[in-house]
Amino acid sequence: MAADASPSRPMGHSPSSSRAPPRTPHSVREDDYERYYEDVDADIEMERYTRATARSFTPRSLIAGIIIGALITFSNTYFGLQTGWISTMAMPSALIGFSVFKVLSKYLSYPFTPIENVLIQTVAGAVGTMPLGCGFVGVIPALEFLLKDGPDGPAGDGGEGEGGPLRLGFGKLALWSLGVCLFGVVFAVPLRKEVIVREKLKFPSGTASALMLRVLHRSGQGDRKAKTRARYSSEVQRDEEEDEVLAAPHESEESGNLLRKDHGGGDDGKNWRSKMRLLVAAFAFSGVYTLFSYFVPQVRDIPILGLFLAQNWRWTLNPSPAYVGQGIIMGPSTCMHMLVGAVFGWGILSPLAKSRGWATGPVGDWQTGSKGWIVWVSLAIMLADSIVSLGWLVVKPLVARAPQIKSRILASRFGHLFAKPDKPRHRSHISYAALSPITEVSTPVSHQSPPIDHQADEDAPPSQLISTRTVVILLPLTLILNVICMHFVFGDVMSPLLSSLATLLAVLLSIMGVRALGETDLNPVSGISKLTQVIFSLATPAGQFSRRTALVTNLLAGAVSESGALQAGDMMQDLKTGHILGASPKAQFYGQMIGSLIGAVLSTAVYKMYVSVYQVPGPMFQTPTAYTWVMTARLVTGQGLPPMAWQASILAGIAFIAITILRIIGASPIANGGQHGTTAPWRAWIPGGIAVAVGMFNEPSFTLARAIGGLIAWWWARKHAKSNKAKDRDFEFEPPTQAATTGRDGPGSGHGHHPSMLLGPPHMVDGRSAEQTAEEADAVSSTIVVLASGLILGEGILSIVNLLLASGGVPHL
């Protein structure tokens, strides 16, 4: 086994081979390989030098990350109060940070490096996600505005009062935020070694950010290498011998792959400039719309389906560029599923509830109207999807390891009693390789390499890692800090014992969130919070707690779980980016801690600004997420539902249990002929429960705008797929040979390999390699994400101006 030793020349190729390969007009000469490897070696040496000399934690990067994160905080608070949607904005943060320092490069005392750029992304994400992490888009508005007036009492006393809303000042909210914002970050540290270094979970967003940063920072550095590669490419077209599969260089797998990308300095310069121009243009367009919508608010509700549907059933369009951008990021499948939810909820259930007398109030009323009635059905769908999906996340590793467990049992002394004598057990070792719990792509590497337990897992130098002592000290301290802060703020309602139970449950459920994020790029924080609410209802039985105590305790327990899962997932995405680029995990950790603390206080201030100027809930900020939180709490604590809501919710829940199971089957080898890492074509047509639920509890005006964004994303992908289809057919790949097995990835790596990552110098057509083809696809994807991010940031940040106009009493037109 050669776990660490990587060959510097093609394996299996010798000039004295007994069979001389035939010469063809397109054969590759051996000296072409020599030049290729010299170029790769130069890349590796440059990367090692950069890692060794780069400053990992710099004040300028920290300040830049805080400023960018502050802008994202305003944006996320604005959209969170409107629809419950937030974004980490990782790629835009990295791009903005790079562009700022690129412009200021002449005035810098030392060069700006990818390592610093990773820190900017980490800090900005930590600051910007705190509106959700501290509950300011859901739980806190629910506590402050949605608890029912009237005397509190135990369940069954005939009353419905919940003691009225909680009144929380800035000091209490800031204290709550400081307590809840840290433990998820610390808990993510021990998970890093397992899910990133050993199992190599994909974390697609983190990997995409690393690729973009790698491309951006090569601008101006690759002139010499560009000439070498251009010469290599032209000669490859003239002469081509037999291609050989190459082992990975002695770097981390992801870093080695990125090092072998072909970039010219000039192309990279154009790349970042074009992306920045696109971001600024989208930002400006969205910002102008935002200012216009303040003076002409009617533009937010365009009756595209007629006045009757608009006035009676809330079917309007909000042509906000930001919501179109959200749809682009969500993608066509999710947006169409949300549209299905809108049609089902607002087009079928809402008229049905109104006509049958189940919801007698105005359609848009949360308490007595059909808007509030269909939310109960959406909650049932969300709970069904969350419980099944998270349950599968727990069971999946056991199912994947079942063959290994079975073989071990049969190989044991006890297992011989149950072994079938007519089937030799050694046959399974010839034709079968057991799947790891997270393996998504089956490759020849995974079948031929030694088990991962025997592989060398490359990691950052010990001086750049967070020590075990630090984790052992900080994790209990942050958990205790959260309990203490909750006691000071909510001690009259929630006991320290229940606060401790909620905190520990949050830590356990964060593991599920991290694994789901690493495998699917989706952090199921809403599902985790709802699952916590269901579990915590058992700890607050209605007969022993008043309605107010049970409700507030349930809400806070869910908020703590949501915060822990969000922090751990956000930290892990950034650590994945840093792992690929060779950034210091210690620097990222402290950057995340500082960003979380600043974000906790800043998000408190921003939230207070919005709720003091605008009516919440109101026409501008309907806080649908707050309603789903408080209604879930009432549901699981045994409080009453509107007429027929219980029956409709049960039917919807049962239906989406089956639908979610069907979606799981569609992503499994059962539906794909035994292939891993692919999904059945029909799965995209099966609606996802969370997306359907979101389409139901958000008004159609937002969903229609997102659907437009989803169609734009579909058109963009289809357009570029067609333009590259003819070119892609020209690229050929040799099947991986035994040489590929000398790398570090074995079964359990959990990392799929693009063919261009497994091969050495690929076939060249018109000077373009397979790596360049794959990279062009990445560039296309990042371009549409940059466009969408500009649209979102434009409205989110310019909403600050609208906030000032509203606070000053500037009239609408």
C-alpha positions in Angstrom: 0.0 0.0 0.0 1.3 3.4 -0.9 -0.9 5.8 1.1 1.3 8.8 1.0 3.9 8.1 -1.7 2.8 9.6 -5.0 4.7 8.9 -8.2 6.2 11.8 -10.0 5.9 10.1 -13.4 3.1 8.0 -15.0 2.9 4.6 -13.6 2.9 1.6 -15.8 4.7 3.4 -18.6 8.2 2.4 -19.7 10.1 3.3 -22.9 11.3 -0.3 -23.0 7.8 -1.8 -23.0 7.5 -5.0 -24.9 4.6 -3.5 -26.9 5.4 -0.2 -28.5 2.2 1.9 -28.8 1.4 2.8 -32.4 2.3 6.3 -33.5 -0.7 8.3 -34.6 -1.1 11.9 -35.8 -2.6 12.7 -32.3 -0.3 10.8 -30.1 1.5 12.3 -27.1 5.2 12.3 -26.7 6.8 11.3 -23.4 8.4 14.7 -23.0 5.0 16.2 -23.0 4.3 14.3 -19.8 7.6 15.5 -18.4 6.6 19.1 -19.0 3.1 18.5 -17.6 4.6 17.1 -14.4 7.1 19.9 -14.1 4.2 22.3 -14.3 2.2 20.4 -11.7 5.2 20.2 -9.4 5.7 24.0 -9.8 2.1 24.5 -8.8 2.5 22.3 -5.7 5.7 24.1 -4.7 4.0 27.5 -5.1 1.0 26.2 -3.0 3.3 24.9 -0.3 5.1 28.2 -0.2 1.9 30.2 0.0 0.6 28.1 2.9 3.9 28.4 4.8 4.2 32.2 4.4 0.6 33.4 4.4 -0.7 35.2 7.4 -3.7 33.2 8.6 -5.3 35.7 10.9 -5.0 39.4 9.9 -6.8 42.4 11.3 -7.6 43.7 7.8 -9.4 40.4 6.9 -11.2 40.4 10.2 -12.5 43.9 9.7 -13.5 43.3 6.1 -15.4 40.2 7.1 -17.2 42.1 9.9 -18.2 44.9 7.5 -19.5 42.5 4.8 -21.3 40.4 7.4 -23.0 43.5 8.8 -24.5 44.3 5.4 -25.6 40.6 5.1 -27.2 41.0 8.6 -29.4 43.8 7.4 -30.4 41.8 4.3 -31.1 38.6 6.2 -33.2 40.4 8.9 -35.2 42.1 6.2 -36.0 38.9 4.2 -36.3 36.8 7.3 -39.1 38.9 8.7 -40.8 38.9 5.3 -40.7 35.2 4.4 -38.3 33.5 6.8 -35.5 33.1 4.2 -31.9 33.8 4.9 -28.6 33.1 3.1 -25.0 32.8 4.3 -23.8 34.6 1.1 -20.5 32.7 1.2 -19.5 33.2 -2.4 -20.5 36.9 -2.7 -18.7 37.6 0.6 -15.5 36.0 -0.8 -15.9 37.8 -4.1 -16.5 41.2 -2.5 -13.5 40.7 -0.2 -11.3 39.7 -3.0 -12.4 42.7 -5.2 -11.8 45.2 -2.4 -8.3 44.1 -1.7 -7.6 43.7 -5.4 -8.5 47.3 -6.0 -6.3 48.3 -3.0 -3.4 46.0 -3.9 -1.1 48.9 -4.7 -1.5 50.2 -1.1 -1.0 46.9 0.7 2.1 46.2 2.7 1.9 42.5 1.9 -0.1 40.5 -0.7 -3.7 39.5 -0.1 -3.8 35.7 -0.1 -6.5 33.0 -0.5 -6.0 32.2 3.2 -7.1 35.7 4.2 -10.0 35.5 1.8 -11.2 32.3 3.6 -11.1 34.2 6.8 -13.2 37.0 5.3 -15.8 34.5 4.1 -15.8 32.8 7.6 -16.3 36.0 9.6 -18.9 37.4 7.2 -21.0 34.3 7.3 -20.8 34.1 11.1 -22.0 37.7 11.4 -24.6 37.5 8.7 -26.4 34.4 9.8 -27.1 35.6 13.4 -30.6 36.9 12.6 -31.6 33.2 12.2 -29.1 31.8 14.7 -30.5 34.1 17.5 -34.1 33.6 16.5 -34.9 37.1 15.2 -36.8 35.8 12.2 -39.0 33.3 14.0 -38.9 32.6 17.7 -38.3 36.1 19.1 -41.1 37.7 17.1 -43.4 34.8 18.1 -42.6 35.5 21.8 -42.9 39.3 21.5 -46.0 39.6 19.3 -48.0 36.3 18.9 -48.7 35.0 22.5 -52.4 35.4 23.2 -53.7 37.9 25.7 -55.7 36.7 28.6 -55.0 35.0 31.9 -52.7 32.0 31.8 -53.7 28.7 33.2 -53.3 24.9 33.0 -54.7 22.9 30.1 -58.3 22.0 30.4 -59.4 25.0 32.5 -61.5 26.3 29.6 -59.3 29.3 28.9 -57.1 30.1 25.9 -55.0 33.0 27.3 -51.3 32.7 27.3 -50.4 35.6 29.5 -49.8 38.0 26.6 -46.6 38.7 24.7 -43.2 38.8 26.3 -41.6 42.2 26.5 -37.9 41.9 25.9 -35.6 44.9 25.8 -32.4 45.3 24.0 -30.3 44.2 26.9 -32.2 40.9 27.5 -32.2 40.1 23.8 -28.5 40.8 23.5 -27.8 38.6 26.5 -29.9 35.8 25.0 -28.0 36.1 21.7 -24.6 36.1 23.3 -25.5 32.9 25.1 -26.9 31.0 22.2 -24.4 32.0 19.5 -21.2 30.1 20.5 -21.7 26.4 21.5 -22.5 25.2 18.0 -19.2 26.7 16.7 -17.2 24.9 19.4 -19.0 21.7 18.9 -18.2 21.7 15.2 -14.5 21.5 15.9 -14.4 17.8 16.9 -16.7 16.9 14.0 -14.2 18.4 11.5 -11.7 15.6 11.7 -14.3 13.0 11.1 -16.5 14.5 8.4 -14.0 16.6 6.4 -10.6 14.9 6.9 -11.5 11.2 7.2 -14.9 10.8 5.5 -14.4 13.7 3.1 -18.0 14.6 2.9 -18.6 16.8 -0.1 -20.1 20.1 1.4 -20.8 21.3 -2.1 -21.1 25.0 -1.3 -17.8 25.0 0.6 -16.1 23.2 -2.2 -17.5 25.6 -4.8 -16.3 28.6 -2.8 -12.8 27.1 -2.6 -12.8 26.6 -6.3 -13.9 30.2 -7.0 -11.2 31.6 -4.6 -8.6 29.4 -6.2 -9.5 30.8 -9.6 -9.6 34.4 -8.5 -6.3 34.4 -6.7 -4.4 32.9 -9.7 -4.9 36.2 -11.6 -1.6 37.8 -12.3 0.3 34.8 -11.0 0.1 32.4 -13.9 1.8 34.0 -16.8 4.8 31.7 -16.9 2.7 28.6 -16.3 0.2 29.8 -18.9 2.9 29.8 -21.5 4.1 26.4 -20.5 0.6 25.0 -20.6 -0.1 26.6 -24.0 3.0 25.1 -25.4 2.0 21.7 -23.9 -1.5 22.0 -25.3 -0.4 22.7 -28.8 2.1 19.9 -28.8 -0.4 17.5 -27.5 -2.6 18.1 -30.5 0.3 17.2 -32.9 1.6 14.1 -31.1 -0.1 11.8 -28.8 1.1 8.5 -27.3 -0.7 6.2 -24.9 -2.4 8.0 -22.0 -1.7 6.7 -18.5 -3.7 7.2 -15.3 -1.8 9.2 -12.7 -1.9 9.1 -9.0 -2.8 12.3 -7.0 0.1 14.6 -5.9 1.1 14.6 -2.3 -1.4 17.2 -1.2 -4.9 16.9 0.2 -7.2 15.4 -2.4 -9.2 18.5 -3.1 -6.2 20.8 -3.1 -4.4 18.5 -5.5 -7.3 18.5 -7.9 -7.5 22.3 -7.8 -3.8 22.7 -8.4 -4.1 20.8 -11.6 -6.7 23.2 -13.1 -5.5 25.1 -16.1 -5.8 28.8 -15.7 -4.3 31.6 -17.5 -3.6 34.8 -15.6 -5.4 37.0 -18.2 -8.5 34.8 -18.1 -8.7 34.9 -14.3 -8.4 38.7 -14.4 -11.3 38.9 -16.8 -13.2 36.4 -14.7 -13.2 38.3 -11.4 -13.8 41.6 -13.1 -16.7 40.3 -15.1 -18.2 38.7 -11.9 -17.7 41.9 -9.9 -19.4 44.0 -12.7 -22.3 41.6 -12.7 -22.6 41.8 -9.0 -22.6 45.6 -9.0 -25.1 45.8 -11.8 -27.5 43.4 -10.2 -27.1 45.2 -6.9 -27.8 48.6 -8.5 -30.9 47.3 -10.4 -32.4 45.7 -7.3 -31.5 48.8 -5.2 -33.3 51.1 -7.6 -36.4 48.9 -7.4 -36.3 48.9 -3.6 -36.3 52.7 -3.4 -39.0 52.9 -6.1 -41.2 50.4 -4.1 -41.0 52.6 -1.0 -42.6 55.5 -2.9 -45.0 53.3 -4.9 -45.8 50.4 -2.6 -48.5 49.1 -5.0 -45.7 47.6 -7.1 -45.3 44.9 -4.5 -48.8 43.4 -5.3 -49.4 43.2 -9.0 -52.7 41.5 -9.9 -51.3 39.4 -12.8 -54.2 36.9 -12.5 -57.0 39.5 -12.3 -58.5 41.7 -9.7 -60.9 39.1 -8.4 -58.2 36.6 -7.4 -56.0 39.4 -6.1 -58.6 41.0 -3.9 -60.4 37.8 -2.7 -57.7 35.1 -2.6 -54.3 36.9 -2.4 -53.0 35.9 -5.8 -50.7 38.7 -6.7 -47.1 39.0 -7.9 -44.3 40.8 -6.0 -41.8 41.5 -8.8 -39.0 41.9 -6.4 -35.6 41.2 -8.0 -34.4 39.8 -4.7 -37.1 37.1 -4.6 -36.3 36.3 -8.3 -32.7 35.9 -7.1 -33.7 33.6 -4.3 -35.5 31.5 -6.8 -32.3 31.3 -8.9 -30.3 30.1 -5.9 -33.0 27.6 -4.9 -33.2 26.1 -8.3 -36.0 25.1 -10.6 -37.0 21.9 -8.8 -37.4 23.5 -5.4 -39.2 26.5 -6.8 -41.7 24.4 -8.7 -42.4 22.3 -5.6 -43.0 25.6 -3.8 -45.4 26.6 -6.6 -47.2 23.3 -6.1 -47.6 24.2 -2.4 -49.0 27.6 -3.3 -51.5 26.1 -5.7 -52.5 23.4 -3.2 -52.8 25.7 -0.3 -54.0 29.0 -1.7 -55.8 27.6 -4.8 -57.5 24.5 -3.3 -57.5 24.4 0.5 -58.1 28.1 1.1 -61.3 28.3 -1.0 -62.4 25.0 0.5 -61.9 26.1 4.1 -63.7 29.4 3.4 -66.7 27.9 1.6 -67.2 25.1 4.2 -67.1 27.6 7.1 -63.9 26.2 8.7 -62.2 29.6 8.4 -64.8 32.3 8.6 -62.6 35.4 8.8 -60.9 37.4 6.1 -58.6 35.2 3.9 -55.5 37.0 5.0 -56.1 36.8 8.7 -53.8 34.5 10.6 -56.3 33.8 13.4 -59.6 33.3 11.8 -59.0 33.3 8.0 -58.0 30.6 5.7 -54.4 31.8 5.7 -54.1 30.6 9.3 -56.1 27.5 8.6 -53.8 26.2 5.8 -50.7 26.8 8.0 -51.8 23.8 10.1 -51.7 21.6 7.1 -48.3 23.0 6.0 -47.0 22.2 9.5 -48.2 18.6 9.2 -46.4 18.3 5.9 -43.2 19.9 7.3 -43.2 17.6 10.4 -43.8 14.5 8.2 -41.0 15.4 5.9 -38.6 16.3 8.7 -39.2 13.2 10.8 -38.8 10.8 7.9 -35.8 12.6 6.4 -34.0 12.9 9.7 -34.9 9.3 10.6 -33.4 8.1 7.4 -30.3 10.1 8.1 -29.9 8.1 11.4 -30.7 4.7 9.8 -28.8 5.2 6.6 -25.3 4.5 8.1 -26.6 1.3 9.6 -28.1 0.2 6.3 -24.9 1.0 4.4 -22.8 -0.9 6.9 -25.2 -3.9 7.1 -23.1 -6.0 4.7 -19.9 -5.3 6.6 -21.6 -6.1 9.9 -23.1 -9.3 8.5 -19.7 -10.5 7.1 -18.0 -9.8 10.4 -20.7 -11.8 12.3 -20.4 -14.7 9.8 -16.6 -14.6 10.1 -16.8 -14.8 13.9 -16.8 -18.0 15.9 -20.4 -17.5 16.7 -21.3 -16.8 13.1 -20.1 -20.2 11.9 -23.3 -21.7 13.4 -25.4 -19.7 10.9 -23.2 -19.8 7.8 -24.5 -21.7 4.8 -22.0 -24.5 3.9 -22.9 -24.4 0.1 -21.7 -20.8 -0.4 -18.0 -20.1 0.2 -17.7 -16.8 2.1 -14.5 -15.7 0.3 -16.5 -15.0 -2.9 -17.8 -11.7 -1.4 -14.3 -10.5 -1.0 -13.7 -10.9 -4.7 -16.8 -9.2 -6.2 -18.2 -7.0 -3.5 -17.0 -3.9 -1.7 -19.2 -2.7 1.2 -20.5 0.8 1.1 -19.6 3.3 3.7 -22.4 5.2 5.4 -21.7 8.3 3.3 -20.4 6.9 0.0 -22.4 8.5 -2.8 -20.2 7.7 -5.8 -18.9 4.3 -6.6 -15.6 4.4 -8.4 -12.8 2.0 -9.2 -10.7 3.7 -6.6 -13.2 2.9 -3.9 -13.3 -0.8 -4.9 -9.5 -1.3 -5.1 -8.0 0.9 -2.4 -7.4 -0.3 1.2 -10.0 0.5 3.8 -10.0 4.0 5.0 -8.9 3.1 8.5 -5.5 2.3 7.0 -5.3 5.3 4.9 -3.2 8.4 5.8 -5.5 11.4 6.2 -3.7 14.6 5.5 -4.6 17.5 7.7 -3.3 20.9 8.6 -0.1 21.2 10.7 -0.7 20.7 14.4 0.2 24.4 15.1 -2.8 25.4 12.9 -5.3 23.0 14.5 -7.6 23.7 17.5 -6.2 21.7 20.4 -8.3 19.1 22.2 -7.6 21.1 25.4 -9.3 24.2 23.9 -12.4 22.2 23.0 -12.5 20.5 26.4 -12.5 23.9 28.1 -14.6 25.9 25.7 -17.4 23.4 25.0 -18.6 23.1 28.6 -18.2 26.8 29.2 -20.3 27.7 26.1 -23.0 25.2 27.1 -23.1 26.6 30.6 -23.1 30.2 29.3 -26.2 29.4 27.2 -28.0 27.9 30.2 -27.1 30.9 32.4 -28.1 33.5 29.8 -31.4 31.7 29.2 -32.0 31.7 33.0 -31.4 35.4 33.3 -33.7 36.3 30.4 -36.4 33.6 30.7 -35.9 32.3 34.2 -39.4 33.2 35.3 -40.8 30.8 32.6 -38.1 28.2 31.9 -36.2 26.3 34.6 -32.4 25.7 34.4 -33.0 22.0 34.2 -35.1 22.4 31.0 -32.6 24.9 29.6 -29.8 22.3 30.1 -31.9 19.6 28.5 -32.6 21.8 25.5 -28.9 22.7 25.1 -27.8 19.0 25.2 -30.5 18.0 22.8 -29.3 20.8 20.4 -25.8 19.4 20.5 -26.9 15.9 19.6 -29.1 17.1 16.8 -26.4 19.3 15.4 -24.6 16.1 14.3 -27.5 15.3 12.1 -27.5 18.7 10.6 -23.8 18.6 9.8 -24.0 15.2 8.1 -27.0 16.3 6.1 -25.2 19.4 5.0 -22.1 17.5 4.0 -24.0 15.0 1.9 -26.8 17.2 0.4 -25.7 20.8 0.8 -28.9 21.4 2.8 -28.9 22.1 6.5 -32.3 20.9 7.8 -32.5 23.5 10.6 -36.2 23.9 10.3 -36.7 20.1 10.5 -34.4 19.8 13.5 -36.2 22.6 15.3 -39.6 21.1 14.7 -38.3 17.7 15.8 -37.0 19.3 19.0 -40.4 20.9 19.6 -42.1 17.4 19.3 -39.6 15.8 21.7 -39.8 18.7 24.2 -43.5 18.5 24.4 -42.9 15.2 26.3 -40.9 17.2 28.9 -43.7 19.7 29.5 -46.9 17.7 29.9 -50.0 19.8 29.8 -51.2 18.6 33.2 -48.1 19.9 35.0 -47.3 23.1 33.2 -49.4 26.2 32.4 -50.1 27.1 28.8 -47.6 29.9 28.8 -44.8 27.9 30.4 -45.3 25.0 28.0 -45.5 27.2 25.0 -42.4 29.4 25.8 -40.3 26.4 26.8 -41.2 24.6 23.6 -40.3 27.7 21.5 -37.0 28.3 23.2 -36.0 24.6 23.0 -36.5 24.6 19.3 -34.7 27.9 18.9 -31.6 26.5 20.7 -31.5 23.4 18.5 -31.9 25.5 15.3 -29.1 27.8 16.4 -26.7 25.0 17.2 -27.4 23.2 13.9 -27.0 26.4 12.0 -23.7 27.4 13.6 -22.2 24.0 13.3 -23.2 23.7 9.7 -22.0 27.1 8.7 -18.7 26.5 10.4 -18.3 23.2 8.7 -18.9 24.7 5.2 -16.2 27.3 5.9 -13.8 24.7 7.3 -14.3 22.7 4.1 -13.3 25.7 2.0 -10.3 26.2 4.3 -9.3 22.6 4.1 -9.2 22.6 0.4 -7.1 25.9 0.2 -4.9 25.1 3.2 -6.2 27.7 5.5 -5.6 27.5 9.3 -8.6 25.9 11.1 -7.5 27.7 14.2 -7.8 31.1 12.5 -11.2 30.2 11.1 -12.4 29.0 14.5 -11.4 32.2 16.2 -12.8 34.3 13.3 -16.1 32.4 13.6 -16.2 33.0 17.3 -15.5 36.7 17.0 -18.0 37.1 14.1 -20.7 35.2 16.1 -20.3 37.5 19.1 -20.4 40.7 17.0 -23.2 39.3 14.9 -25.2 38.5 18.1 -25.2 42.1 19.2 -25.6 43.6 15.8 -28.5 41.4 14.8 -30.2 42.4 18.1 -29.8 46.1 17.2 -31.0 45.6 13.6 -34.0 43.6 14.7 -35.0 46.2 17.2 -34.7 48.9 14.5 -37.1 47.1 12.2 -39.7 46.2 14.8 -39.6 49.8 16.2 -40.2 51.4 12.8 -42.5 48.9 11.1 -45.6 47.1 12.2 -44.7 43.5 13.0 -46.6 41.5 12.0 -47.9 43.8 9.3 -48.3 44.3 5.5 -44.5 44.7 5.0 -43.3 42.1 7.5 -45.8 39.3 7.9 -43.4 37.0 9.9 -44.8 33.7 8.6 -42.0 31.8 10.2 -43.0 33.2 13.6 -46.5 31.9 13.0 -45.3 28.5 12.1 -43.2 28.4 15.3 -46.0 29.3 17.6 -48.6 27.2 15.9 -46.2 24.2 16.1 -45.8 24.8 19.8 -49.6 25.0 20.3 -50.0 21.8 18.3 -47.5 19.7 20.2 -48.5 21.0 23.6 -52.1 20.0 23.0 -53.9 23.2 22.4 -56.9 23.4 20.1 -57.0 23.6 16.3 -59.5 25.2 14.0 -62.4 23.1 12.7 -61.3 20.3 10.4 -57.7 21.4 10.6 -56.8 18.3 12.6 -58.3 15.9 10.0 -56.8 17.7 7.1 -53.4 17.8 8.8 -53.4 14.0 9.5 -54.3 13.2 5.8 -51.6 15.6 4.5 -49.0 14.2 7.0 -49.7 10.6 6.0 -49.5 11.5 2.3 -46.2 13.2 2.7 -44.7 10.4 4.8 -45.2 8.2 1.7 -44.0 10.9 -0.7 -40.8 11.5 1.4 -40.1 7.8 1.4 -40.6 7.7 -2.3 -38.1 10.6 -2.7 -35.6 8.7 -0.5 -36.0 5.6 -2.7 -35.5 7.8 -5.8 -32.0 8.8 -4.5 -31.0 5.3 -3.6 -29.4 2.6 -5.7 -32.7 0.7 -5.7 -34.1 3.1 -8.3 -30.8 3.6 -10.2 -29.8 0.1 -11.2 -27.4 -0.2 -8.3 -25.6 3.0 -9.1 -24.6 5.4 -6.3 -24.5 9.1 -6.4 -27.3 9.5 -9.0 -31.0 10.1 -8.6 -33.8 8.6 -10.7 -35.1 11.1 -13.3 -38.6 10.9 -11.9 -37.5 12.1 -8.4 -37.5 15.7 -9.5 -41.2 15.4 -10.2 -42.0 14.2 -6.7 -42.6 17.3 -4.5 -40.4 17.8 -1.4 -42.3 18.3 1.8 -40.4 21.3 3.1 -40.7 23.2 -0.2 -44.4 22.5 -0.5 -44.9 23.7 3.1 -43.0 26.9 2.5 -45.2 27.5 -0.6 -48.3 27.1 1.5 -47.4 29.4 4.5 -45.9 32.2 2.3 -48.3 34.2 0.3 -48.4 33.5 -3.5 -46.8 36.9 -4.4 -43.4 35.7 -3.1 -43.7 32.2 -4.4 -44.5 33.4 -8.0 -41.4 35.6 -8.0 -39.3 32.7 -6.8 -40.8 30.5 -9.5 -39.7 33.1 -12.1 -36.2 32.8 -10.7 -36.3 29.0 -10.8 -37.2 29.2 -14.5 -34.3 31.6 -15.2 -32.0 29.1 -13.5 -33.4 26.3 -15.6 -33.0 28.4 -18.8 -29.5 29.3 -17.9 -28.4 25.8 -17.3 -30.1 24.5 -20.4 -28.6 27.2 -22.6 -25.1 26.5 -21.5 -25.6 22.7 -21.5 -26.6 23.0 -25.2 -23.7 25.3 -26.1 -21.2 22.9 -24.5 -22.8 19.6 -25.7 -20.9 19.4 -28.9 -17.6 20.2 -27.2 -18.1 17.7 -24.4 -18.6 14.9 -26.9 -15.1 15.5 -28.1 -13.5 14.7 -24.8 -12.5 11.1 -24.2 -11.3 9.5 -21.0 -9.3 6.4 -20.4 -10.7 4.1 -17.7 -8.8 4.4 -14.4 -6.1 1.7 -14.0 -4.5 0.2 -11.0 -2.2 3.3 -10.8 -5.1 5.2 -9.4 -5.2 3.0 -6.4 -2.1 4.5 -4.9 -4.0 7.6 -3.8 -5.4 8.1 -0.3 -9.0 7.5 -1.0 -10.5 4.2 -0.2 -13.9 2.9 0.6 -15.5 5.4 3.0 -13.9 8.4 1.5 -17.3 9.6 0.5 -15.9 11.8 -2.1 -16.9 11.3 -5.7 -14.3 11.8 -8.4 -14.8 13.7 -11.6 -13.1 11.8 -14.4 -10.7 14.7 -15.0 -9.6 14.4 -11.4 -8.6 10.8 -11.8 -6.6 11.2 -15.0 -3.3 12.7 -15.9 -2.8 14.8 -19.0 -6.2 14.4 -20.8 -7.0 14.3 -24.4 -6.9 17.8 -25.8 -9.3 19.1 -28.4 -8.7 22.6 -29.8 -6.5 23.3 -26.9 -9.1 22.6 -24.3 -8.8 19.9 -21.7 -11.4 18.0 -19.7 -10.4 20.0 -16.6 -11.1 23.2 -18.5 -14.5 21.9 -19.5 -15.4 21.0 -15.9 -14.2 24.4 -14.8 -16.2 26.2 -17.4 -19.3 24.5 -15.9 -18.2 25.7 -12.5 -17.8 29.2 -13.9 -21.3 29.1 -15.4 -22.8 28.0 -12.1 -20.9 30.7 -10.1 -21.9 33.4 -12.5 -25.6 32.8 -12.0 -25.1 32.6 -8.2 -23.3 36.0 -8.3 -26.1 37.5 -10.3 -28.7 36.2 -7.8 -26.6 37.4 -4.9 -26.4 40.9 -6.3 -30.2 41.0 -6.7 -30.7 39.8 -3.1 -28.0 42.1 -1.5 -29.3 45.1 -3.5 -32.8 45.0 -1.9 -31.6 43.8 1.5 -29.0 46.6 1.9 -31.0 49.4 0.3 -33.9 48.5 2.7 -31.8 50.4 5.2 -32.6 53.5 3.3 -36.3 52.6 3.2 -36.0 52.1 7.0 -34.6 55.6 7.5 -37.3 57.0 5.2 -40.1 55.2 7.1 -38.6 56.3 10.5 -38.6 59.9 9.2 -42.2 59.7 8.1 -41.5 60.3 4.4 -44.8 59.8 2.7 -45.6 57.4 -0.1 -46.7 58.6 -3.4 
